[in-house]
Structures are given as structure tokens and as C-alpha cells.
Amino acid sequence: MARKGKISEDRSAKYYQQQKGPKPNSRYKRKFYLIVCEGEKTEPNYFEGLKRDLPPGVLTTVQIQIEGTGRNTLSLIDEALRLKKEYEKRTTRPVDKLWTVFDRDSFSPNDFNSAILQCENSKPKIGCAWSNEAFELWYLLHFNYYCNGIQRDGYKRLIERNLKPKVGEGYRYKKNSEEMYNILKEHGSLTDAIRNAKRLAEVYAGREDFADHNPRTMVYKLVEELFNLKDKK
């Protein structure tokens, strides 16, 4: 009889622990992505549109915070690290992945190369979705493969050339448009953009003179990672 009583007590204790729930260190934690952009509107607007289009369930398991800073290259990396530290202090939880998004613009080759290498060599590694020369190259790759260098004033003309036959001759590209993600989704091909960006990356494989990789964009890496979050638990 005593033995039966002991078993009953053990079961009661186990039931009590189950009712209390899992231990704090075993609880599910929502992952935290921080994306820090050079531009204040163009890049953040695009990624906000993409974020709303992620597979069902992603935004319940992953928090994605997008910040536009107006900073350039090296100062952007410093600002990204500062924001990471600030978020972690305020939320008392770690940023699981930090990404930066910036362009070649008119900055010196040394600054551009150094910013990319700083991201690559950081521990933990900082994601670096850079473009040479401009973020708009990513837009163009939704329509065609471009392998020749494009001056900054040429992007607007080429974007309009690709979109006018689809949306009307009155179309004019607006740099800070909040609708650009949706326009590209409807009239371009994200699959083609990723394939074209990878093809450009292969042209410069193994070279670290990033400022001379024109045209090239690594935005596809961030886009792929965000859409692949559906496979992570």
C-alpha cells in the first residue's frame, strides 16, 4: 500500500510541473531580424512591402525590424551596431541577425570595400546586401540581365522603359515609392531577379575589389533568407 501511495505522489508532482508549464530557459523565443538601410525611404519601403508578402506564419515566429538611417557605408555599419545594442538593451533579448543595405553611390572605393569587409569579418557576421551602383539595379533585374555598368541617372530611364509597356506610357519612376515592391511583383519576376543577381555575382567570384563590381547587387541574399524563414522552426 505504501508503494502505491508513493507512485500517486510522484504522478501528482509531475502533473503539477506540467500545469506550471515549461522552464523559462526552454520556452520558445521569437527570432529578431534587424535590417538597417542606408536610404531613409527607398530601401525600407521595398522591404516593408516584401515583409507583408512573406509566407503565412513567418511574422508570428520572427520579428523583422527595418530602419532607414540616411547614413553611408562605414558610418552605416557603426549605426547598425549601435541600433543592435540599443534594441537588445531595450527589449532584453538578442538580435538574431543583423543586416545592412547600402549602395556604392559616390563614395570612395576604399570606404565601400572596407564597409563590405567589415561586415564579412564581424563576429557574428553582419549580413551585407550591397549594390553597385544603386539599389535600383535590383529592380531592373526583375526584367532583364544587365552586365554593363550603369550610371546612376540611367536607372530611372531603364526602369521606366521596362514598366511603361506594362503599366502605361504615363508611368514615371518615383524613387521613394511605397508601391515599388507590389509593382515589381505584378509586372516583373522575383525569380528572374534572384537568378540574374546570382549570375552577376559569378562574374566577380573571388574578387574583393567590390567597388569595381559594376553592376552587381547582393540584395538577393537578404530576399532569399527572408523567404526561407518559412522552413525554420
ChimeraX commands (.cxc) that place a marker at each C-alpha (Angstrom):
marker #1 position 0.00,0.00,0.00 radius 0.5
marker #1 position 2.84,2.39,0.85 radius 0.5
marker #1 position 4.34,1.85,-2.58 radius 0.5
marker #1 position 1.05,2.74,-4.29 radius 0.5
marker #1 position 0.93,5.94,-2.30 radius 0.5
marker #1 position 4.43,6.85,-3.43 radius 0.5
marker #1 position 3.51,6.40,-7.10 radius 0.5
marker #1 position 0.46,8.60,-6.63 radius 0.5
marker #1 position 2.59,11.34,-5.08 radius 0.5
marker #1 position 5.09,11.16,-7.96 radius 0.5
marker #1 position 2.30,11.48,-10.51 radius 0.5
marker #1 position 0.80,14.43,-8.68 radius 0.5
marker #1 position 4.17,16.17,-8.66 radius 0.5
marker #1 position 4.62,15.54,-12.40 radius 0.5
marker #1 position 1.13,16.85,-13.15 radius 0.5
marker #1 position 1.85,19.96,-11.09 radius 0.5
marker #1 position 5.01,20.64,-13.09 radius 0.5
marker #1 position 3.11,20.21,-16.36 radius 0.5
marker #1 position 0.50,22.68,-15.25 radius 0.5
marker #1 position 3.19,25.21,-14.40 radius 0.5
marker #1 position 4.46,24.96,-17.97 radius 0.5
marker #1 position 7.98,24.66,-19.36 radius 0.5
marker #1 position 11.00,26.08,-17.62 radius 0.5
marker #1 position 11.93,29.61,-18.69 radius 0.5
marker #1 position 15.10,28.51,-20.50 radius 0.5
marker #1 position 13.15,26.06,-22.65 radius 0.5
marker #1 position 10.43,28.44,-23.80 radius 0.5
marker #1 position 10.09,29.26,-27.47 radius 0.5
marker #1 position 11.72,32.57,-28.33 radius 0.5
marker #1 position 10.64,34.66,-31.31 radius 0.5
marker #1 position 13.63,35.39,-33.56 radius 0.5
marker #1 position 14.62,39.00,-34.19 radius 0.5
marker #1 position 15.91,40.32,-37.54 radius 0.5
marker #1 position 17.19,43.91,-37.74 radius 0.5
marker #1 position 17.64,45.38,-41.24 radius 0.5
marker #1 position 19.44,48.73,-41.31 radius 0.5
marker #1 position 19.30,50.62,-44.62 radius 0.5
marker #1 position 21.38,53.47,-45.95 radius 0.5
marker #1 position 18.36,55.12,-47.54 radius 0.5
marker #1 position 15.63,56.57,-45.39 radius 0.5
marker #1 position 12.73,55.53,-47.66 radius 0.5
marker #1 position 13.58,53.68,-50.89 radius 0.5
marker #1 position 15.01,50.50,-49.39 radius 0.5
marker #1 position 12.83,50.46,-46.24 radius 0.5
marker #1 position 9.68,50.87,-48.35 radius 0.5
marker #1 position 10.69,47.95,-50.55 radius 0.5
marker #1 position 11.40,45.63,-47.63 radius 0.5
marker #1 position 8.24,46.65,-45.79 radius 0.5
marker #1 position 6.32,45.57,-48.89 radius 0.5
marker #1 position 8.24,42.31,-49.05 radius 0.5
marker #1 position 7.70,41.70,-45.34 radius 0.5
marker #1 position 3.93,41.82,-45.80 radius 0.5
marker #1 position 4.26,39.20,-48.55 radius 0.5
marker #1 position 6.21,36.63,-46.54 radius 0.5
marker #1 position 4.70,33.13,-46.17 radius 0.5
marker #1 position 1.94,32.67,-43.57 radius 0.5
marker #1 position 3.27,32.24,-40.06 radius 0.5
marker #1 position 6.68,33.86,-40.59 radius 0.5
marker #1 position 5.81,37.10,-38.82 radius 0.5
marker #1 position 4.46,35.21,-35.82 radius 0.5
marker #1 position 7.79,33.43,-35.32 radius 0.5
marker #1 position 10.17,36.17,-36.50 radius 0.5
marker #1 position 10.16,39.88,-35.71 radius 0.5
marker #1 position 11.59,41.89,-38.61 radius 0.5
marker #1 position 12.52,45.48,-37.83 radius 0.5
marker #1 position 13.52,47.73,-40.74 radius 0.5
marker #1 position 15.33,51.03,-40.17 radius 0.5
marker #1 position 16.24,53.76,-42.68 radius 0.5
marker #1 position 19.13,55.88,-41.46 radius 0.5
marker #1 position 20.39,58.25,-44.14 radius 0.5
marker #1 position 23.92,57.11,-43.23 radius 0.5
marker #1 position 26.59,55.98,-45.71 radius 0.5
marker #1 position 28.91,52.97,-45.87 radius 0.5
marker #1 position 31.23,52.90,-42.83 radius 0.5
marker #1 position 29.05,55.18,-40.72 radius 0.5
marker #1 position 26.08,52.95,-41.60 radius 0.5
marker #1 position 27.86,49.90,-40.15 radius 0.5
marker #1 position 28.54,51.82,-36.93 radius 0.5
marker #1 position 24.92,52.94,-36.78 radius 0.5
marker #1 position 23.70,49.38,-37.37 radius 0.5
marker #1 position 25.80,48.10,-34.47 radius 0.5
marker #1 position 24.56,50.97,-32.29 radius 0.5
marker #1 position 20.93,50.19,-33.11 radius 0.5
marker #1 position 21.51,46.50,-32.42 radius 0.5
marker #1 position 22.90,47.32,-28.99 radius 0.5
marker #1 position 20.04,49.74,-28.31 radius 0.5
marker #1 position 17.34,47.20,-29.28 radius 0.5
marker #1 position 18.95,44.47,-27.21 radius 0.5
marker #1 position 19.13,46.73,-24.18 radius 0.5
marker #1 position 15.54,47.91,-24.54 radius 0.5
marker #1 position 13.99,44.51,-25.31 radius 0.5
marker #1 position 16.37,42.43,-23.12 radius 0.5
marker #1 position 16.72,39.86,-25.89 radius 0.5
marker #1 position 19.32,39.36,-28.63 radius 0.5
marker #1 position 19.11,40.43,-32.24 radius 0.5
marker #1 position 19.49,37.09,-34.00 radius 0.5
marker #1 position 20.52,38.52,-37.37 radius 0.5
marker #1 position 21.75,41.98,-38.33 radius 0.5
marker #1 position 21.63,43.05,-42.00 radius 0.5
marker #1 position 22.84,46.23,-43.68 radius 0.5
marker #1 position 21.65,47.57,-47.05 radius 0.5
marker #1 position 23.70,50.20,-48.89 radius 0.5
marker #1 position 24.88,51.38,-52.34 radius 0.5
marker #1 position 28.19,52.24,-53.95 radius 0.5
marker #1 position 26.89,55.77,-54.61 radius 0.5
marker #1 position 29.71,58.29,-55.00 radius 0.5
marker #1 position 31.72,57.08,-52.03 radius 0.5
marker #1 position 35.40,56.27,-52.37 radius 0.5
marker #1 position 36.34,52.73,-53.44 radius 0.5
marker #1 position 38.26,52.30,-50.19 radius 0.5
marker #1 position 35.27,53.18,-47.99 radius 0.5
marker #1 position 32.93,50.93,-49.99 radius 0.5
marker #1 position 35.31,47.96,-49.92 radius 0.5
marker #1 position 36.09,48.47,-46.22 radius 0.5
marker #1 position 32.41,48.53,-45.27 radius 0.5
marker #1 position 31.78,45.21,-47.02 radius 0.5
marker #1 position 34.86,43.59,-45.49 radius 0.5
marker #1 position 33.89,44.86,-42.03 radius 0.5
marker #1 position 30.54,43.10,-42.40 radius 0.5
marker #1 position 32.18,39.93,-43.68 radius 0.5
marker #1 position 34.77,39.82,-40.89 radius 0.5
marker #1 position 32.49,40.77,-37.99 radius 0.5
marker #1 position 31.72,38.15,-35.37 radius 0.5
marker #1 position 28.92,37.38,-35.62 radius 0.5
marker #1 position 28.91,38.15,-39.33 radius 0.5
marker #1 position 26.80,41.12,-40.42 radius 0.5
marker #1 position 24.62,40.48,-43.46 radius 0.5
marker #1 position 25.53,42.88,-46.27 radius 0.5
marker #1 position 23.04,43.47,-49.10 radius 0.5
marker #1 position 25.11,45.97,-51.07 radius 0.5
marker #1 position 24.57,47.23,-54.61 radius 0.5
marker #1 position 26.88,48.80,-57.16 radius 0.5
marker #1 position 25.96,51.38,-58.14 radius 0.5
marker #1 position 22.42,51.68,-56.86 radius 0.5
marker #1 position 19.64,49.70,-55.18 radius 0.5
marker #1 position 17.55,50.22,-58.31 radius 0.5
marker #1 position 19.74,47.64,-60.07 radius 0.5
marker #1 position 17.78,45.06,-58.07 radius 0.5
marker #1 position 14.58,46.42,-59.62 radius 0.5
marker #1 position 15.96,46.16,-63.16 radius 0.5
marker #1 position 16.99,42.54,-62.69 radius 0.5
marker #1 position 13.29,41.66,-62.33 radius 0.5
marker #1 position 13.04,42.27,-66.10 radius 0.5
marker #1 position 16.42,41.61,-67.72 radius 0.5
marker #1 position 20.01,40.60,-67.11 radius 0.5
marker #1 position 22.26,43.67,-67.19 radius 0.5
marker #1 position 26.00,43.06,-67.37 radius 0.5
marker #1 position 27.27,46.52,-68.35 radius 0.5
marker #1 position 27.95,49.30,-65.86 radius 0.5
marker #1 position 25.01,51.67,-65.36 radius 0.5
marker #1 position 25.38,55.29,-64.30 radius 0.5
marker #1 position 23.05,56.45,-61.56 radius 0.5
marker #1 position 20.96,58.63,-63.88 radius 0.5
marker #1 position 20.41,55.62,-66.16 radius 0.5
marker #1 position 18.43,53.56,-63.65 radius 0.5
marker #1 position 15.31,55.74,-63.77 radius 0.5
marker #1 position 15.27,55.65,-67.58 radius 0.5
marker #1 position 15.67,51.87,-67.73 radius 0.5
marker #1 position 13.04,51.21,-65.05 radius 0.5
marker #1 position 10.55,53.36,-66.96 radius 0.5
marker #1 position 11.46,51.63,-70.24 radius 0.5
marker #1 position 10.66,48.25,-68.71 radius 0.5
marker #1 position 7.44,49.30,-67.00 radius 0.5
marker #1 position 5.79,51.65,-69.49 radius 0.5
marker #1 position 4.69,48.82,-71.83 radius 0.5
marker #1 position 3.10,47.10,-68.84 radius 0.5
marker #1 position 1.50,49.94,-66.87 radius 0.5
marker #1 position 1.13,52.70,-69.47 radius 0.5
marker #1 position 3.20,55.38,-71.17 radius 0.5
marker #1 position 2.43,57.80,-68.37 radius 0.5
marker #1 position 4.43,55.81,-65.83 radius 0.5
marker #1 position 7.20,57.71,-64.05 radius 0.5
marker #1 position 9.53,56.08,-61.56 radius 0.5
marker #1 position 9.33,57.60,-58.08 radius 0.5
marker #1 position 12.39,56.84,-56.02 radius 0.5
marker #1 position 10.67,56.71,-52.62 radius 0.5
marker #1 position 7.53,54.93,-53.81 radius 0.5
marker #1 position 5.76,52.76,-51.25 radius 0.5
marker #1 position 4.32,50.65,-54.08 radius 0.5
marker #1 position 7.53,49.52,-55.77 radius 0.5
marker #1 position 7.52,46.04,-54.28 radius 0.5
marker #1 position 3.94,45.46,-55.45 radius 0.5
marker #1 position 4.66,46.89,-58.91 radius 0.5
marker #1 position 7.64,44.57,-59.33 radius 0.5
marker #1 position 5.66,41.61,-58.03 radius 0.5
marker #1 position 2.86,42.22,-60.56 radius 0.5
marker #1 position 4.90,43.16,-63.62 radius 0.5
marker #1 position 8.35,41.65,-63.02 radius 0.5
marker #1 position 9.75,38.35,-61.79 radius 0.5
marker #1 position 11.39,37.88,-58.40 radius 0.5
marker #1 position 12.67,34.51,-59.56 radius 0.5
marker #1 position 14.39,36.17,-62.53 radius 0.5
marker #1 position 15.83,38.89,-60.30 radius 0.5
marker #1 position 17.43,36.34,-58.00 radius 0.5
marker #1 position 18.76,34.30,-60.92 radius 0.5
marker #1 position 20.16,37.41,-62.67 radius 0.5
marker #1 position 21.79,38.68,-59.45 radius 0.5
marker #1 position 23.45,35.31,-58.87 radius 0.5
marker #1 position 24.70,35.33,-62.44 radius 0.5
marker #1 position 26.31,38.73,-61.87 radius 0.5
marker #1 position 27.90,37.51,-58.64 radius 0.5
marker #1 position 29.53,34.64,-60.51 radius 0.5
marker #1 position 31.24,37.11,-62.84 radius 0.5
marker #1 position 33.20,38.60,-59.92 radius 0.5
marker #1 position 33.63,35.45,-57.81 radius 0.5
marker #1 position 36.74,35.51,-55.64 radius 0.5
marker #1 position 37.45,39.22,-56.11 radius 0.5
marker #1 position 37.40,41.71,-53.22 radius 0.5
marker #1 position 37.62,44.90,-55.28 radius 0.5
marker #1 position 33.89,45.34,-54.72 radius 0.5
marker #1 position 33.84,48.96,-55.87 radius 0.5
marker #1 position 34.74,47.74,-59.36 radius 0.5
marker #1 position 31.93,45.16,-59.49 radius 0.5
marker #1 position 29.57,47.23,-61.61 radius 0.5
marker #1 position 26.85,46.16,-62.00 radius 0.5
marker #1 position 26.33,43.85,-59.03 radius 0.5
marker #1 position 23.84,43.53,-56.18 radius 0.5
marker #1 position 23.75,41.21,-53.20 radius 0.5
marker #1 position 20.17,42.13,-52.25 radius 0.5
marker #1 position 19.11,38.69,-53.44 radius 0.5
marker #1 position 20.82,37.08,-50.43 radius 0.5
marker #1 position 18.66,39.00,-47.97 radius 0.5
marker #1 position 15.50,38.40,-50.01 radius 0.5
marker #1 position 16.18,34.66,-50.20 radius 0.5
marker #1 position 16.91,34.44,-46.49 radius 0.5
marker #1 position 13.68,36.19,-45.56 radius 0.5
marker #1 position 11.53,33.96,-47.78 radius 0.5
marker #1 position 13.32,30.87,-46.50 radius 0.5
marker #1 position 12.32,31.67,-42.92 radius 0.5
marker #1 position 9.22,29.56,-43.59 radius 0.5
marker #1 position 11.46,26.49,-43.37 radius 0.5
marker #1 position 12.88,27.37,-39.97 radius 0.5
marker #1 position 11.27,26.42,-36.67 radius 0.5
marker link #1:1,2 radius 0.2
marker link #1:2,3 radius 0.2
marker link #1:3,4 radius 0.2
marker link #1:4,5 radius 0.2
marker link #1:5,6 radius 0.2
marker link #1:6,7 radius 0.2
marker link #1:7,8 radius 0.2
marker link #1:8,9 radius 0.2
marker link #1:9,10 radius 0.2
marker link #1:10,11 radius 0.2
marker link #1:11,12 radius 0.2
marker link #1:12,13 radius 0.2
marker link #1:13,14 radius 0.2
marker link #1:14,15 radius 0.2
marker link #1:15,16 radius 0.2
marker link #1:16,17 radius 0.2
marker link #1:17,18 radius 0.2
marker link #1:18,19 radius 0.2
marker link #1:19,20 radius 0.2
marker link #1:20,21 radius 0.2
marker link #1:21,22 radius 0.2
marker link #1:22,23 radius 0.2
marker link #1:23,24 radius 0.2
marker link #1:24,25 radius 0.2
marker link #1:25,26 radius 0.2
marker link #1:26,27 radius 0.2
marker link #1:27,28 radius 0.2
marker link #1:28,29 radius 0.2
marker link #1:29,30 radius 0.2
marker link #1:30,31 radius 0.2
marker link #1:31,32 radius 0.2
marker link #1:32,33 radius 0.2
marker link #1:33,34 radius 0.2
marker link #1:34,35 radius 0.2
marker link #1:35,36 radius 0.2
marker link #1:36,37 radius 0.2
marker link #1:37,38 radius 0.2
marker link #1:38,39 radius 0.2
marker link #1:39,40 radius 0.2
marker link #1:40,41 radius 0.2
marker link #1:41,42 radius 0.2
marker link #1:42,43 radius 0.2
marker link #1:43,44 radius 0.2
marker link #1:44,45 radius 0.2
marker link #1:45,46 radius 0.2
marker link #1:46,47 radius 0.2
marker link #1:47,48 radius 0.2
marker link #1:48,49 radius 0.2
marker link #1:49,50 radius 0.2
marker link #1:50,51 radius 0.2
marker link #1:51,52 radius 0.2
marker link #1:52,53 radius 0.2
marker link #1:53,54 radius 0.2
marker link #1:54,55 radius 0.2
marker link #1:55,56 radius 0.2
marker link #1:56,57 radius 0.2
marker link #1:57,58 radius 0.2
marker link #1:58,59 radius 0.2
marker link #1:59,60 radius 0.2
marker link #1:60,61 radius 0.2
marker link #1:61,62 radius 0.2
marker link #1:62,63 radius 0.2
marker link #1:63,64 radius 0.2
marker link #1:64,65 radius 0.2
marker link #1:65,66 radius 0.2
marker link #1:66,67 radius 0.2
marker link #1:67,68 radius 0.2
marker link #1:68,69 radius 0.2
marker link #1:69,70 radius 0.2
marker link #1:70,71 radius 0.2
marker link #1:71,72 radius 0.2
marker link #1:72,73 radius 0.2
marker link #1:73,74 radius 0.2
marker link #1:74,75 radius 0.2
marker link #1:75,76 radius 0.2
marker link #1:76,77 radius 0.2
marker link #1:77,78 radius 0.2
marker link #1:78,79 radius 0.2
marker link #1:79,80 radius 0.2
marker link #1:80,81 radius 0.2
marker link #1:81,82 radius 0.2
marker link #1:82,83 radius 0.2
marker link #1:83,84 radius 0.2
marker link #1:84,85 radius 0.2
marker link #1:85,86 radius 0.2
marker link #1:86,87 radius 0.2
marker link #1:87,88 radius 0.2
marker link #1:88,89 radius 0.2
marker link #1:89,90 radius 0.2
marker link #1:90,91 radius 0.2
marker link #1:91,92 radius 0.2
marker link #1:92,93 radius 0.2
marker link #1:93,94 radius 0.2
marker link #1:94,95 radius 0.2
marker link #1:95,96 radius 0.2
marker link #1:96,97 radius 0.2
marker link #1:97,98 radius 0.2
marker link #1:98,99 radius 0.2
marker link #1:99,100 radius 0.2
marker link #1:100,101 radius 0.2
marker link #1:101,102 radius 0.2
marker link #1:102,103 radius 0.2
marker link #1:103,104 radius 0.2
marker link #1:104,105 radius 0.2
marker link #1:105,106 radius 0.2
marker link #1:106,107 radius 0.2
marker link #1:107,108 radius 0.2
marker link #1:108,109 radius 0.2
marker link #1:109,110 radius 0.2
marker link #1:110,111 radius 0.2
marker link #1:111,112 radius 0.2
marker link #1:112,113 radius 0.2
marker link #1:113,114 radius 0.2
marker link #1:114,115 radius 0.2
marker link #1:115,116 radius 0.2
marker link #1:116,117 radius 0.2
marker link #1:117,118 radius 0.2
marker link #1:118,119 radius 0.2
marker link #1:119,120 radius 0.2
marker link #1:120,121 radius 0.2
marker link #1:121,122 radius 0.2
marker link #1:122,123 radius 0.2
marker link #1:123,124 radius 0.2
marker link #1:124,125 radius 0.2
marker link #1:125,126 radius 0.2
marker link #1:126,127 radius 0.2
marker link #1:127,128 radius 0.2
marker link #1:128,129 radius 0.2
marker link #1:129,130 radius 0.2
marker link #1:130,131 radius 0.2
marker link #1:131,132 radius 0.2
marker link #1:132,133 radius 0.2
marker link #1:133,134 radius 0.2
marker link #1:134,135 radius 0.2
marker link #1:135,136 radius 0.2
marker link #1:136,137 radius 0.2
marker link #1:137,138 radius 0.2
marker link #1:138,139 radius 0.2
marker link #1:139,140 radius 0.2
marker link #1:140,141 radius 0.2
marker link #1:141,142 radius 0.2
marker link #1:142,143 radius 0.2
marker link #1:143,144 radius 0.2
marker link #1:144,145 radius 0.2
marker link #1:145,146 radius 0.2
marker link #1:146,147 radius 0.2
marker link #1:147,148 radius 0.2
marker link #1:148,149 radius 0.2
marker link #1:149,150 radius 0.2
marker link #1:150,151 radius 0.2
marker link #1:151,152 radius 0.2
marker link #1:152,153 radius 0.2
marker link #1:153,154 radius 0.2
marker link #1:154,155 radius 0.2
marker link #1:155,156 radius 0.2
marker link #1:156,157 radius 0.2
marker link #1:157,158 radius 0.2
marker link #1:158,159 radius 0.2
marker link #1:159,160 radius 0.2
marker link #1:160,161 radius 0.2
marker link #1:161,162 radius 0.2
marker link #1:162,163 radius 0.2
marker link #1:163,164 radius 0.2
marker link #1:164,165 radius 0.2
marker link #1:165,166 radius 0.2
marker link #1:166,167 radius 0.2
marker link #1:167,168 radius 0.2
marker link #1:168,169 radius 0.2
marker link #1:169,170 radius 0.2
marker link #1:170,171 radius 0.2
marker link #1:171,172 radius 0.2
marker link #1:172,173 radius 0.2
marker link #1:173,174 radius 0.2
marker link #1:174,175 radius 0.2
marker link #1:175,176 radius 0.2
marker link #1:176,177 radius 0.2
marker link #1:177,178 radius 0.2
marker link #1:178,179 radius 0.2
marker link #1:179,180 radius 0.2
marker link #1:180,181 radius 0.2
marker link #1:181,182 radius 0.2
marker link #1:182,183 radius 0.2
marker link #1:183,184 radius 0.2
marker link #1:184,185 radius 0.2
marker link #1:185,186 radius 0.2
marker link #1:186,187 radius 0.2
marker link #1:187,188 radius 0.2
marker link #1:188,189 radius 0.2
marker link #1:189,190 radius 0.2
marker link #1:190,191 radius 0.2
marker link #1:191,192 radius 0.2
marker link #1:192,193 radius 0.2
marker link #1:193,194 radius 0.2
marker link #1:194,195 radius 0.2
marker link #1:195,196 radius 0.2
marker link #1:196,197 radius 0.2
marker link #1:197,198 radius 0.2
marker link #1:198,199 radius 0.2
marker link #1:199,200 radius 0.2
marker link #1:200,201 radius 0.2
marker link #1:201,202 radius 0.2
marker link #1:202,203 radius 0.2
marker link #1:203,204 radius 0.2
marker link #1:204,205 radius 0.2
marker link #1:205,206 radius 0.2
marker link #1:206,207 radius 0.2
marker link #1:207,208 radius 0.2
marker link #1:208,209 radius 0.2
marker link #1:209,210 radius 0.2
marker link #1:210,211 radius 0.2
marker link #1:211,212 radius 0.2
marker link #1:212,213 radius 0.2
marker link #1:213,214 radius 0.2
marker link #1:214,215 radius 0.2
marker link #1:215,216 radius 0.2
marker link #1:216,217 radius 0.2
marker link #1:217,218 radius 0.2
marker link #1:218,219 radius 0.2
marker link #1:219,220 radius 0.2
marker link #1:220,221 radius 0.2
marker link #1:221,222 radius 0.2
marker link #1:222,223 radius 0.2
marker link #1:223,224 radius 0.2
marker link #1:224,225 radius 0.2
marker link #1:225,226 radius 0.2
marker link #1:226,227 radius 0.2
marker link #1:227,228 radius 0.2
marker link #1:228,229 radius 0.2
marker link #1:229,230 radius 0.2
marker link #1:230,231 radius 0.2
marker link #1:231,232 radius 0.2
marker link #1:232,233 radius 0.2
view
